[in-house]
Each structure stands twice: as structure tokens, then as C-alpha cells.
Amino acid sequence: MSVGDVLGMSPVDLQGIHILALDLPRSMMWGTLPDTTWLWFLEPQADGTTRLIARIRKRYRWLSPSIAFAMLIEFADIWMIRKMLLNLRERAEALALAESTGGLPQPITPG
């Protein structure tokens, strides 16, 4: 994975968005410039945990006919993001547990 690659966003990865910045394992930003960017930033905490900061920026084109669709997506997006972040936390915790016990993480099925 590197800057310029397409991050697949469909079941067969035919469609997606471009990776705009990458500083592994600390941060990744992807989107479609100049309209949308999405940043994930990992911040190690003093207690050994890690905080995930997610930021989405969107520029709306108020006179575009697609503004109604964009507004609809905004209201539905919160549930998708919540589910995605809960899944990410579950995967990260499973990996951390496996590393601390010397085993392999169990596969997690999307739900």
C-alpha cells in the first residue's frame, strides 16, 4: 500500500478512493481532492493503549443537483462509521491478545 494506490471500497474492489498520505503505522489519509478527505491517526497513550482519531472533511457543492444525495449520505454515514470502528476495535483487540499470548488471532467474520 502506498500513496496513489486505490483503496477498494466494493466487494470485488472495482471502485475505491485514492490514498493521499501514508505514514505507517501511524496515519493514513484517503479521499478525492479537493472535495473529501478522511484521516485516521493512531496516538499511543501512556497506559499502553492506542487512541484512534478519525477526521472526515467534505466540501459540498450547494448548487449541484447531487446535494440532496450528499445530505442523505451524511445522515446514514454515522451508522456505517460506528459499525466500521467497532469492527476495527474488535480486530485490534484480538490481534493484541494473540500477540500477548503467543498465538494466532482467530479469524473475525464481518457482521
KAPE-V581220 format. One record per pair of residues at least 24 apart in sequence whose C-alpha atoms are under 10 Angstrom apart, sorted by sequence separation. I is the first residue (numbers start at 1). GAP is how many residues later the second one is. D is the distance in whole Angstrom. If there is no record, write none. Layout:
i=<I/I>
gap=<GAP/GAP>
d=<D/D>
This chain:
i=<6/7/34/35/36/87/3/5/6/27/29/31/33/34/35/2/3/4/26/27/28/29/30/31/32/33/35/84/3/27/29/31/54/84/83/54/52/52/50>
gap=<24/24/24/24/24/24/25/25/25/25/25/25/25/25/25/26/26/26/26/26/26/26/26/26/26/26/26/26/27/27/27/27/27/27/28/31/33/37/42>
d=<9/9/9/5/9/8/9/10/10/9/10/9/10/8/7/10/9/9/10/9/10/9/10/9/10/10/9/10/9/10/10/10/10/10/9/10/9/9/10>
